[in-house]
Amino acid sequence: MAPLLPPTGADAFRRFTPESLAEIERLMEEKRIAAEVEGYVGDGPSEPSKDLEAGKSLPMIFGDAPTEMLNTPLEDIDPFYKAQKTFIVITKGNIIFRFNAESACYILSPFNHLRRGAIKILIHSYPF
C-alpha cells in the first residue's frame, strides 16, 4: 500500500536521472497492463494535488529544498505524476515548475545540455 503522505524534508527530493525515467516507464507499463484487467480500480490518486501545482510555492511540509537541488531537474513529488513522464524544477523562491520528460522536438532528451540550459533560462527570475 502506498503511503498517504509524501516524504518530507530533504528526503523528498531526488535528482531526475535516466534510471528515474526507466522507473516511470516501468510504472506506466504496469498501469497499462493492470488497466486491461477487468474490474481494475486505480490505486493512485485520481487528480493532482492542489498544493503541488506548477507555478505555486513549495508547501511548508517539504521545508526548503537543498541548495544543490535548486534549478535542477528533480523527480516529481506529486503522487499523481509518479506514473507520468514529468519532472519538476524548484527555483530559489521555492516555486514549482513542471516539465514533460518526453524528447522535445523528437531529438532533445530531458538530459540534453541544450534543453537543460533552456529550462534554466525559462525559470530564471529577473530582478525587474
The first five atom37 places (N, CA, C, CB, O) and aatype in JSON, in Angstrom:
{
  "aatype": [12, 0, 14, 10, 10, 14, 14, 16, 7, 0, 3, 0, 13, 1, 1, 13, 16, 14, 6, 15, 10, 0, 6, 9, 6, 1, 10, 12, 6, 6, 11, 1, 9, 0, 0, 6, 19, 6, 7, 18, 19, 7, 3, 7, 14, 15, 6, 14, 15, 11, 3, 10, 6, 0, 7, 11, 15, 10, 14, 12, 9, 13, 7, 3, 0, 14, 16, 6, 12, 10, 2, 16, 14, 10, 6, 3, 9, 3, 14, 13, 18, 11, 0, 5, 11, 16, 13, 9, 19, 9, 16, 11, 7, 2, 9, 9, 13, 1, 13, 2, 0, 6, 15, 0, 4, 18, 9, 10, 15, 14, 13, 2, 8, 10, 1, 1, 7, 0, 9, 11, 9, 10, 9, 8, 15, 18, 14, 13],
  "atom_mask": [
    [1, 1, 1, 1, 1],
    [1, 1, 1, 1, 1],
    [1, 1, 1, 1, 1],
    [1, 1, 1, 1, 1],
    [1, 1, 1, 1, 1],
    [1, 1, 1, 1, 1],
    [1, 1, 1, 1, 1],
    [1, 1, 1, 1, 1],
    [1, 1, 1, 0, 1],
    [1, 1, 1, 1, 1],
    [1, 1, 1, 1, 1],
    [1, 1, 1, 1, 1],
    [1, 1, 1, 1, 1],
    [1, 1, 1, 1, 1],
    [1, 1, 1, 1, 1],
    [1, 1, 1, 1, 1],
    [1, 1, 1, 1, 1],
    [1, 1, 1, 1, 1],
    [1, 1, 1, 1, 1],
    [1, 1, 1, 1, 1],
    [1, 1, 1, 1, 1],
    [1, 1, 1, 1, 1],
    [1, 1, 1, 1, 1],
    [1, 1, 1, 1, 1],
    [1, 1, 1, 1, 1],
    [1, 1, 1, 1, 1],
    [1, 1, 1, 1, 1],
    [1, 1, 1, 1, 1],
    [1, 1, 1, 1, 1],
    [1, 1, 1, 1, 1],
    [1, 1, 1, 1, 1],
    [1, 1, 1, 1, 1],
    [1, 1, 1, 1, 1],
    [1, 1, 1, 1, 1],
    [1, 1, 1, 1, 1],
    [1, 1, 1, 1, 1],
    [1, 1, 1, 1, 1],
    [1, 1, 1, 1, 1],
    [1, 1, 1, 0, 1],
    [1, 1, 1, 1, 1],
    [1, 1, 1, 1, 1],
    [1, 1, 1, 0, 1],
    [1, 1, 1, 1, 1],
    [1, 1, 1, 0, 1],
    [1, 1, 1, 1, 1],
    [1, 1, 1, 1, 1],
    [1, 1, 1, 1, 1],
    [1, 1, 1, 1, 1],
    [1, 1, 1, 1, 1],
    [1, 1, 1, 1, 1],
    [1, 1, 1, 1, 1],
    [1, 1, 1, 1, 1],
    [1, 1, 1, 1, 1],
    [1, 1, 1, 1, 1],
    [1, 1, 1, 0, 1],
    [1, 1, 1, 1, 1],
    [1, 1, 1, 1, 1],
    [1, 1, 1, 1, 1],
    [1, 1, 1, 1, 1],
    [1, 1, 1, 1, 1],
    [1, 1, 1, 1, 1],
    [1, 1, 1, 1, 1],
    [1, 1, 1, 0, 1],
    [1, 1, 1, 1, 1],
    [1, 1, 1, 1, 1],
    [1, 1, 1, 1, 1],
    [1, 1, 1, 1, 1],
    [1, 1, 1, 1, 1],
    [1, 1, 1, 1, 1],
    [1, 1, 1, 1, 1],
    [1, 1, 1, 1, 1],
    [1, 1, 1, 1, 1],
    [1, 1, 1, 1, 1],
    [1, 1, 1, 1, 1],
    [1, 1, 1, 1, 1],
    [1, 1, 1, 1, 1],
    [1, 1, 1, 1, 1],
    [1, 1, 1, 1, 1],
    [1, 1, 1, 1, 1],
    [1, 1, 1, 1, 1],
    [1, 1, 1, 1, 1],
    [1, 1, 1, 1, 1],
    [1, 1, 1, 1, 1],
    [1, 1, 1, 1, 1],
    [1, 1, 1, 1, 1],
    [1, 1, 1, 1, 1],
    [1, 1, 1, 1, 1],
    [1, 1, 1, 1, 1],
    [1, 1, 1, 1, 1],
    [1, 1, 1, 1, 1],
    [1, 1, 1, 1, 1],
    [1, 1, 1, 1, 1],
    [1, 1, 1, 0, 1],
    [1, 1, 1, 1, 1],
    [1, 1, 1, 1, 1],
    [1, 1, 1, 1, 1],
    [1, 1, 1, 1, 1],
    [1, 1, 1, 1, 1],
    [1, 1, 1, 1, 1],
    [1, 1, 1, 1, 1],
    [1, 1, 1, 1, 1],
    [1, 1, 1, 1, 1],
    [1, 1, 1, 1, 1],
    [1, 1, 1, 1, 1],
    [1, 1, 1, 1, 1],
    [1, 1, 1, 1, 1],
    [1, 1, 1, 1, 1],
    [1, 1, 1, 1, 1],
    [1, 1, 1, 1, 1],
    [1, 1, 1, 1, 1],
    [1, 1, 1, 1, 1],
    [1, 1, 1, 1, 1],
    [1, 1, 1, 1, 1],
    [1, 1, 1, 1, 1],
    [1, 1, 1, 1, 1],
    [1, 1, 1, 1, 1],
    [1, 1, 1, 0, 1],
    [1, 1, 1, 1, 1],
    [1, 1, 1, 1, 1],
    [1, 1, 1, 1, 1],
    [1, 1, 1, 1, 1],
    [1, 1, 1, 1, 1],
    [1, 1, 1, 1, 1],
    [1, 1, 1, 1, 1],
    [1, 1, 1, 1, 1],
    [1, 1, 1, 1, 1],
    [1, 1, 1, 1, 1],
    [1, 1, 1, 1, 1]
  ],
  "atom_positions": [
    [[0.84, -1.18, 0.0], [0.0, 0.0, 0.0], [0.89, 1.24, 0.0], [-0.96, 0.0, 1.22], [1.89, 1.3, 0.71]],
    [[0.52, 2.21, -0.78], [1.29, 3.44, -0.9], [1.07, 4.3, 0.35], [0.89, 4.22, -2.18], [-0.02, 4.31, 0.91]],
    [[2.11, 5.02, 0.77], [1.94, 5.91, 1.93], [0.98, 7.05, 1.6], [3.31, 6.47, 2.39], [0.9, 7.5, 0.46]],
    [[0.24, 7.49, 2.61], [-0.73, 8.56, 2.4], [-0.07, 9.92, 2.22], [-1.71, 8.6, 3.55], [-0.54, 10.74, 1.44]],
    [[1.0, 10.16, 2.95], [1.7, 11.43, 2.84], [3.03, 11.23, 2.14], [1.91, 12.06, 4.23], [3.7, 10.22, 2.36]],
    [[3.41, 12.18, 1.3], [4.72, 12.07, 0.65], [5.82, 12.3, 1.68], [4.85, 13.08, -0.51], [5.57, 12.89, 2.73]],
    [[7.05, 11.83, 1.38], [8.15, 12.09, 2.31], [8.38, 13.59, 2.44], [9.43, 11.4, 1.84], [8.15, 14.35, 1.5]],
    [[8.83, 14.0, 3.59], [9.05, 15.43, 3.83], [10.53, 15.71, 3.98], [8.29, 15.9, 5.09], [11.35, 14.8, 4.12]],
    [[10.86, 16.99, 3.95], [12.25, 17.4, 4.12], [13.1, 17.08, 2.91], [0.0, 0.0, 0.0], [12.59, 16.95, 1.8]],
    [[14.4, 16.95, 3.14], [15.35, 16.72, 2.05], [15.17, 15.34, 1.42], [16.77, 16.87, 2.57], [15.61, 15.12, 0.29]],
    [[14.54, 14.39, 2.13], [14.33, 13.04, 1.59], [13.35, 13.05, 0.43], [13.84, 12.11, 2.68], [13.34, 12.1, -0.36]],
    [[12.54, 14.07, 0.3], [11.52, 14.12, -0.76], [12.12, 14.44, -2.12], [10.46, 15.15, -0.41], [11.49, 14.17, -3.14]],
    [[13.3, 15.01, -2.16], [13.88, 15.49, -3.41], [14.95, 14.53, -3.91], [14.46, 16.89, -3.23], [15.94, 14.27, -3.23]],
    [[14.73, 14.01, -5.14], [15.72, 13.15, -5.79], [15.94, 13.68, -7.2], [15.25, 11.65, -5.81], [14.99, 14.09, -7.87]],
    [[17.18, 13.67, -7.63], [17.5, 14.15, -8.98], [16.81, 13.26, -10.02], [19.04, 14.16, -9.21], [16.64, 12.06, -9.83]],
    [[16.43, 13.89, -11.14], [15.82, 13.17, -12.25], [16.95, 12.61, -13.1], [14.87, 14.09, -13.09], [17.72, 13.36, -13.7]],
    [[17.05, 11.29, -13.16], [18.13, 10.6, -13.86], [17.55, 9.66, -14.91], [19.02, 9.81, -12.86], [16.34, 9.46, -14.94]],
    [[18.38, 9.08, -15.77], [17.87, 8.07, -16.71], [17.21, 6.89, -15.99], [19.0, 7.57, -17.6], [16.28, 6.29, -16.52]],
    [[17.69, 6.55, -14.8], [17.07, 5.48, -14.02], [15.66, 5.89, -13.57], [17.95, 5.12, -12.79], [14.76, 5.05, -13.52]],
    [[15.49, 7.17, -13.25], [14.16, 7.68, -12.88], [13.2, 7.54, -14.05], [14.25, 9.15, -12.43], [12.05, 7.14, -13.87]],
    [[13.67, 7.88, -15.25], [12.85, 7.77, -16.44], [12.49, 6.31, -16.72], [13.57, 8.38, -17.65], [11.36, 6.01, -17.11]],
    [[13.44, 5.41, -16.53], [13.16, 3.98, -16.72], [12.13, 3.49, -15.71], [14.46, 3.15, -16.59], [11.27, 2.67, -16.06]],
    [[12.19, 3.97, -14.48], [11.21, 3.6, -13.45], [9.82, 4.12, -13.83], [11.64, 4.15, -12.07], [8.83, 3.41, -13.63]],
    [[9.73, 5.32, -14.35], [8.44, 5.88, -14.79], [7.87, 5.03, -15.91], [8.6, 7.34, -15.24], [6.68, 4.73, -15.91]],
    [[8.71, 4.65, -16.87], [8.24, 3.83, -17.98], [7.77, 2.46, -17.48], [9.35, 3.65, -19.03], [6.79, 1.93, -18.0]],
    [[8.45, 1.89, -16.49], [8.04, 0.61, -15.9], [6.67, 0.76, -15.23], [9.09, 0.11, -14.89], [5.8, -0.1, -15.39]],
    [[6.48, 1.85, -14.46], [5.2, 2.09, -13.8], [4.08, 2.3, -14.81], [5.31, 3.29, -12.88], [2.96, 1.85, -14.59]],
    [[4.38, 2.99, -15.91], [3.38, 3.21, -16.95], [2.96, 1.88, -17.57], [3.93, 4.16, -18.03], [1.78, 1.66, -17.83]],
    [[3.92, 1.0, -17.8], [3.63, -0.31, -18.38], [2.79, -1.14, -17.41], [4.93, -1.05, -18.73], [1.83, -1.79, -17.83]],
    [[3.14, -1.13, -16.13], [2.36, -1.86, -15.13], [0.93, -1.33, -15.07], [3.02, -1.75, -13.74], [-0.03, -2.1, -14.96]],
    [[0.78, -0.01, -15.13], [-0.54, 0.6, -15.09], [-1.36, 0.22, -16.32], [-0.42, 2.12, -14.99], [-2.56, -0.03, -16.22]],
    [[-0.71, 0.18, -17.49], [-1.4, -0.19, -18.72], [-1.86, -1.65, -18.65], [-0.48, 0.02, -19.94], [-2.99, -1.95, -19.04]],
    [[-1.01, -2.54, -18.16], [-1.36, -3.96, -18.05], [-2.48, -4.14, -17.03], [-0.13, -4.8, -17.66], [-3.41, -4.93, -17.25]],
    [[-2.4, -3.43, -15.91], [-3.43, -3.55, -14.88], [-4.76, -3.0, -15.37], [-3.0, -2.81, -13.61], [-5.81, -3.51, -14.98]],
    [[-4.75, -1.98, -16.22], [-5.99, -1.4, -16.74], [-6.71, -2.36, -17.68], [-5.69, -0.09, -17.46], [-7.92, -2.27, -17.86]],
    [[-5.96, -3.29, -18.29], [-6.58, -4.27, -19.18], [-7.34, -5.34, -18.4], [-5.52, -4.93, -20.04], [-8.21, -6.01, -18.97]],
    [[-7.03, -5.5, -17.12], [-7.72, -6.48, -16.29], [-9.12, -5.97, -15.99], [-6.94, -6.76, -14.97], [-9.31, -4.81, -15.63]],
    [[-10.09, -6.84, -16.15], [-11.48, -6.46, -15.93], [-11.73, -6.14, -14.46], [-12.43, -7.57, -16.4], [-11.3, -6.89, -13.58]],
    [[-12.4, -5.04, -14.2], [-12.73, -4.65, -12.83], [-11.61, -3.94, -12.11], [0.0, 0.0, 0.0], [-11.65, -3.79, -10.89]],
    [[-10.6, -3.49, -12.84], [-9.47, -2.81, -12.21], [-9.89, -1.42, -11.75], [-8.28, -2.71, -13.19], [-10.53, -0.67, -12.49]],
    [[-9.52, -1.1, -10.53], [-9.74, 0.24, -9.99], [-8.36, 0.79, -9.67], [-10.68, 0.22, -8.7], [-7.59, 0.15, -8.95]],
    [[-8.04, 1.97, -10.19], [-6.72, 2.58, -9.97], [-6.42, 2.75, -8.5], [0.0, 0.0, 0.0], [-7.3, 3.1, -7.71]],
    [[-5.17, 2.5, -8.12], [-4.78, 2.59, -6.72], [-4.17, 3.94, -6.37], [-3.82, 1.5, -6.38], [-3.99, 4.24, -5.18]],
    [[-3.84, 4.75, -7.34], [-3.24, 6.05, -7.08], [-4.29, 7.13, -6.97], [0.0, 0.0, 0.0], [-5.48, 6.86, -7.16]],
    [[-3.86, 8.35, -6.68], [-4.81, 9.47, -6.61], [-5.41, 9.74, -7.99], [-4.12, 10.74, -6.07], [-4.76, 9.56, -9.01]],
    [[-6.66, 10.19, -7.98], [-7.36, 10.41, -9.25], [-7.1, 11.8, -9.84], [-8.84, 10.22, -9.05], [-7.42, 12.05, -11.01]],
    [[-6.53, 12.7, -9.05], [-6.23, 14.04, -9.56], [-4.99, 14.58, -8.85], [-7.44, 15.0, -9.35], [-4.65, 14.13, -7.75]],
    [[-4.3, 15.54, -9.49], [-3.09, 16.09, -8.88], [-3.4, 16.87, -7.6], [-2.37, 17.01, -9.87], [-4.51, 17.36, -7.41]],
    [[-2.41, 16.96, -6.75], [-2.55, 17.71, -5.51], [-2.62, 19.2, -5.82], [-1.36, 17.4, -4.55], [-1.84, 19.71, -6.62]],
    [[-3.54, 19.88, -5.19], [-3.71, 21.33, -5.41], [-2.51, 22.11, -4.87], [-5.0, 21.82, -4.74], [-2.18, 23.18, -5.38]],
    [[-1.86, 21.57, -3.84], [-0.72, 22.27, -3.24], [0.54, 22.17, -4.09], [-0.44, 21.72, -1.86], [1.45, 22.99, -3.94]],
    [[0.61, 21.17, -4.98], [1.82, 20.94, -5.76], [1.66, 21.32, -7.23], [2.24, 19.5, -5.65], [2.35, 20.78, -8.09]],
    [[0.75, 22.24, -7.52], [0.55, 22.7, -8.89], [1.76, 23.49, -9.37], [-0.72, 23.54, -9.0], [2.46, 24.13, -8.58]],
    [[1.99, 23.45, -10.68], [3.07, 24.23, -11.27], [2.78, 25.71, -11.07], [3.24, 23.89, -12.77], [1.64, 26.15, -11.24]],
    [[3.79, 26.47, -10.73], [3.64, 27.9, -10.52], [3.37, 28.29, -9.09], [0.0, 0.0, 0.0], [3.44, 29.48, -8.75]],
    [[3.07, 27.33, -8.24], [2.81, 27.63, -6.83], [4.09, 27.42, -6.02], [1.67, 26.74, -6.28], [5.04, 26.8, -6.48]],
    [[4.09, 27.95, -4.82], [5.22, 27.76, -3.91], [5.2, 26.35, -3.34], [5.19, 28.81, -2.76], [4.14, 25.74, -3.18]],
    [[6.37, 25.85, -3.04], [6.51, 24.55, -2.41], [5.87, 24.59, -1.03], [7.99, 24.12, -2.32], [6.19, 25.5, -0.25]],
    [[4.98, 23.64, -0.69], [4.34, 23.66, 0.63], [5.36, 23.57, 1.77], [3.33, 22.52, 0.74], [6.43, 22.98, 1.61]],
    [[5.01, 24.14, 2.9], [5.91, 24.18, 4.06], [6.24, 22.78, 4.59], [5.3, 25.01, 5.17], [7.27, 22.6, 5.22]],
    [[5.38, 21.79, 4.34], [5.62, 20.44, 4.84], [6.92, 19.86, 4.26], [4.44, 19.53, 4.49], [7.55, 19.01, 4.89]],
    [[7.33, 20.31, 3.07], [8.56, 19.84, 2.46], [9.78, 20.61, 2.94], [8.46, 19.95, 0.96], [10.91, 20.18, 2.71]],
    [[9.58, 21.73, 3.59], [10.7, 22.55, 4.01], [11.35, 23.2, 2.81], [0.0, 0.0, 0.0], [10.76, 23.23, 1.73]],
    [[12.54, 23.72, 2.99], [13.28, 24.31, 1.88], [14.05, 23.21, 1.16], [14.24, 25.42, 2.39], [14.61, 22.31, 1.78]],
    [[14.08, 23.3, -0.16], [14.85, 22.34, -0.94], [16.33, 22.6, -0.7], [14.5, 22.44, -2.46], [16.73, 23.76, -0.55]],
    [[17.16, 21.56, -0.67], [18.61, 21.78, -0.52], [19.14, 22.65, -1.66], [19.37, 20.43, -0.49], [18.67, 22.54, -2.79]],
    [[20.09, 23.5, -1.37], [20.58, 24.45, -2.37], [21.17, 23.75, -3.59], [21.61, 25.36, -1.75], [21.1, 24.3, -4.69]],
    [[21.76, 22.58, -3.43], [22.32, 21.87, -4.58], [21.24, 21.28, -5.48], [23.26, 20.75, -4.11], [21.52, 20.87, -6.61]],
    [[19.99, 21.23, -4.99], [18.89, 20.68, -5.79], [18.07, 21.79, -6.47], [17.97, 19.85, -4.9], [17.19, 21.49, -7.28]],
    [[18.35, 23.04, -6.17], [17.6, 24.13, -6.79], [18.0, 24.28, -8.25], [17.84, 25.46, -6.03], [19.17, 24.09, -8.61]],
    [[17.03, 24.61, -9.09], [17.24, 24.85, -10.52], [17.79, 23.63, -11.26], [18.18, 26.02, -10.71], [18.42, 23.79, -12.31]],
    [[17.55, 22.43, -10.74], [17.95, 21.21, -11.43], [16.73, 20.3, -11.54], [19.11, 20.49, -10.67], [15.85, 20.36, -10.68]],
    [[16.65, 19.47, -12.58], [15.51, 18.56, -12.72], [15.44, 17.56, -11.57], [15.6, 17.82, -14.05], [16.44, 16.92, -11.22]],
    [[14.25, 17.43, -10.98], [14.01, 16.52, -9.87], [12.84, 15.6, -10.21], [13.73, 17.3, -8.56], [12.0, 15.94, -11.04]],
    [[12.8, 14.44, -9.56], [11.65, 13.56, -9.72], [10.43, 14.28, -9.16], [11.88, 12.19, -9.01], [10.53, 15.03, -8.19]],
    [[9.29, 14.04, -9.78], [8.06, 14.71, -9.35], [7.66, 14.22, -7.96], [6.91, 14.45, -10.36], [7.7, 13.01, -7.69]],
    [[7.28, 15.13, -7.08], [6.92, 14.77, -5.71], [5.43, 14.55, -5.54], [7.38, 15.84, -4.76], [4.99, 14.08, -4.49]],
    [[4.64, 14.87, -6.56], [3.2, 14.64, -6.51], [2.91, 13.18, -6.87], [2.44, 15.61, -7.47], [3.31, 12.74, -7.94]],
    [[2.24, 12.42, -6.0], [1.97, 11.01, -6.29], [1.15, 10.8, -7.58], [1.23, 10.38, -5.13], [1.26, 9.74, -8.2]],
    [[0.36, 11.77, -7.97], [-0.43, 11.65, -9.19], [0.46, 11.51, -10.42], [-1.35, 12.85, -9.35], [0.11, 10.8, -11.36]],
    [[1.61, 12.18, -10.43], [2.5, 12.19, -11.58], [3.58, 11.12, -11.54], [3.15, 13.52, -11.68], [4.46, 11.11, -12.4]],
    [[3.56, 10.21, -10.56], [4.6, 9.18, -10.46], [4.63, 8.27, -11.68], [4.37, 8.34, -9.21], [5.71, 7.81, -12.06]],
    [[3.49, 8.0, -12.3], [3.43, 7.13, -13.47], [3.25, 7.93, -14.75], [2.31, 6.11, -13.32], [2.76, 7.39, -15.75]],
    [[3.62, 9.2, -14.74], [3.56, 10.03, -15.94], [4.95, 10.6, -16.19], [2.5, 11.16, -15.79], [5.71, 10.85, -15.25]],
    [[5.27, 10.81, -17.44], [6.6, 11.29, -17.8], [6.72, 12.79, -17.55], [6.92, 10.98, -19.28], [6.61, 13.6, -18.47]],
    [[6.93, 13.13, -16.29], [7.13, 14.53, -15.91], [8.27, 14.63, -14.91], [5.83, 15.14, -15.31], [8.61, 13.66, -14.23]],
    [[8.84, 15.81, -14.83], [9.81, 16.12, -13.78], [9.57, 17.56, -13.36], [11.3, 15.91, -14.27], [8.92, 18.32, -14.06]],
    [[10.11, 17.92, -12.21], [9.91, 19.28, -11.7], [11.26, 19.96, -11.54], [9.15, 19.26, -10.36], [12.31, 19.31, -11.44]],
    [[11.21, 21.27, -11.51], [12.36, 22.1, -11.17], [11.87, 23.09, -10.13], [12.97, 22.83, -12.45], [10.83, 23.72, -10.31]],
    [[12.62, 23.23, -9.05], [12.27, 24.16, -7.97], [13.28, 25.3, -8.0], [12.26, 23.46, -6.57], [14.49, 25.07, -8.01]],
    [[12.78, 26.53, -8.02], [13.65, 27.7, -8.09], [14.07, 28.15, -6.69], [12.94, 28.85, -8.83], [13.65, 27.56, -5.69]],
    [[14.89, 29.18, -6.64], [15.35, 29.71, -5.34], [14.21, 30.23, -4.49], [16.37, 30.82, -5.56], [14.31, 30.21, -3.26]],
    [[13.14, 30.68, -5.1], [11.98, 31.16, -4.37], [11.01, 30.04, -4.02], [0.0, 0.0, 0.0], [9.88, 30.31, -3.61]],
    [[11.44, 28.79, -4.17], [10.64, 27.59, -3.91], [9.38, 27.53, -4.78], [10.24, 27.55, -2.44], [8.34, 27.05, -4.34]],
    [[9.48, 28.02, -6.01], [8.39, 27.93, -6.97], [8.57, 26.64, -7.77], [8.36, 29.18, -7.93], [9.68, 26.3, -8.18]],
    [[7.47, 25.92, -7.97], [7.5, 24.64, -8.67], [7.24, 24.87, -10.16], [6.46, 23.65, -8.08], [6.28, 25.54, -10.53]],
    [[8.09, 24.31, -11.01], [7.88, 24.27, -12.45], [7.84, 22.81, -12.86], [9.0, 25.06, -13.22], [8.69, 22.03, -12.43]],
    [[6.87, 22.42, -13.67], [6.71, 21.02, -14.1], [6.94, 20.95, -15.6], [5.3, 20.46, -13.72], [6.41, 21.77, -16.36]],
    [[7.74, 19.96, -16.03], [8.09, 19.79, -17.43], [7.82, 18.36, -17.87], [9.56, 20.15, -17.68], [7.82, 17.44, -17.06]],
    [[7.59, 18.2, -19.16], [7.38, 16.89, -19.75], [8.74, 16.22, -19.95], [6.61, 17.0, -21.1], [9.7, 16.88, -20.35]],
    [[8.82, 14.92, -19.68], [10.08, 14.2, -19.82], [10.22, 13.52, -21.17], [10.21, 13.17, -18.72], [11.18, 12.78, -21.39]],
    [[9.28, 13.75, -22.07], [9.41, 13.22, -23.43], [10.49, 14.01, -24.15], [8.05, 13.3, -24.21], [10.84, 15.11, -23.73]],
    [[11.01, 13.46, -25.21], [12.01, 14.17, -26.0], [11.37, 15.37, -26.67], [12.65, 13.23, -27.06], [10.33, 15.24, -27.32]],
    [[11.99, 16.53, -26.53], [11.49, 17.75, -27.16], [11.92, 17.75, -28.62], [12.01, 19.03, -26.42], [13.08, 17.47, -28.93]],
    [[11.0, 18.05, -29.49], [11.26, 18.06, -30.94], [11.83, 16.73, -31.42], [12.23, 19.2, -31.3], [12.54, 16.67, -32.43]],
    [[11.52, 15.66, -30.71], [11.95, 14.3, -31.02], [13.46, 14.1, -30.96], [11.47, 13.92, -32.38], [13.94, 13.01, -31.29]],
    [[14.23, 15.1, -30.55], [15.69, 14.93, -30.53], [16.33, 15.33, -29.2], [16.31, 15.74, -31.63], [17.41, 14.85, -28.88]],
    [[15.69, 16.19, -28.43], [16.29, 16.68, -27.2], [15.71, 15.95, -25.99], [16.08, 18.19, -27.06], [14.59, 16.24, -25.55]],
    [[16.46, 15.01, -25.46], [16.0, 14.27, -24.28], [16.03, 15.21, -23.07], [16.88, 13.0, -24.03], [16.63, 16.28, -23.15]],
    [[15.39, 14.83, -21.97], [15.42, 15.69, -20.78], [16.83, 15.85, -20.2], [14.49, 15.14, -19.72], [17.05, 16.71, -19.34]],
    [[17.76, 15.02, -20.65], [19.13, 15.07, -20.11], [20.09, 15.81, -21.04], [19.63, 13.66, -19.86], [21.28, 15.89, -20.75]],
    [[19.58, 16.33, -22.14], [20.38, 17.07, -23.1], [20.79, 18.42, -22.5], [19.61, 17.28, -24.42], [19.97, 19.09, -21.86]],
    [[22.05, 18.81, -22.69], [22.55, 20.06, -22.11], [21.84, 21.29, -22.68], [24.05, 20.18, -22.35], [21.62, 22.27, -21.96]],
    [[21.48, 21.26, -23.95], [20.77, 22.38, -24.56], [19.39, 22.55, -23.91], [20.62, 22.16, -26.08], [18.97, 23.67, -23.62]],
    [[18.7, 21.43, -23.69], [17.38, 21.51, -23.07], [17.48, 21.97, -21.62], [16.67, 20.15, -23.14], [16.66, 22.76, -21.17]],
    [[18.47, 21.49, -20.9], [18.65, 21.92, -19.51], [18.97, 23.42, -19.45], [19.77, 21.11, -18.82], [18.5, 24.12, -18.56]],
    [[19.76, 23.89, -20.4], [20.05, 25.32, -20.45], [18.8, 26.14, -20.74], [0.0, 0.0, 0.0], [18.6, 27.2, -20.14]],
    [[17.96, 25.65, -21.64], [16.71, 26.35, -21.95], [15.8, 26.39, -20.72], [15.98, 25.66, -23.12], [15.12, 27.4, -20.49]],
    [[15.77, 25.32, -19.94], [14.95, 25.3, -18.72], [15.48, 26.32, -17.72], [14.95, 23.88, -18.1], [14.69, 27.02, -17.09]],
    [[16.79, 26.41, -17.58], [17.37, 27.38, -16.63], [17.04, 28.81, -17.06], [18.91, 27.2, -16.53], [16.77, 29.67, -16.22]],
    [[17.06, 29.08, -18.36], [16.69, 30.41, -18.86], [15.21, 30.69, -18.59], [16.99, 30.53, -20.37], [14.84, 31.8, -18.2]],
    [[14.37, 29.69, -18.8], [12.94, 29.85, -18.62], [12.56, 30.14, -17.17], [12.22, 28.61, -19.08], [11.7, 30.98, -16.91]],
    [[13.2, 29.47, -16.23], [12.81, 29.63, -14.82], [13.57, 30.73, -14.11], [13.01, 28.34, -14.08], [13.27, 31.03, -12.95]],
    [[14.55, 31.34, -14.77], [15.35, 32.37, -14.13], [14.47, 33.57, -13.78], [16.52, 32.8, -15.04], [13.75, 34.1, -14.63]],
    [[14.53, 33.99, -12.54], [13.75, 35.17, -12.14], [14.64, 36.4, -12.24], [13.2, 35.01, -10.69], [15.66, 36.52, -11.56]],
    [[14.22, 37.3, -13.09], [14.98, 38.51, -13.33], [14.68, 39.54, -12.23], [14.65, 39.1, -14.72], [13.59, 39.51, -11.66]],
    [[15.6, 40.42, -11.92], [15.38, 41.39, -10.83], [14.6, 42.61, -11.25], [16.7, 41.83, -10.27], [14.9, 43.71, -10.79]],
    [[13.61, 42.46, -12.1], [12.84, 43.62, -12.53], [11.73, 43.92, -11.56], [12.28, 43.4, -13.93], [10.97, 44.86, -11.76]]
  ]
}
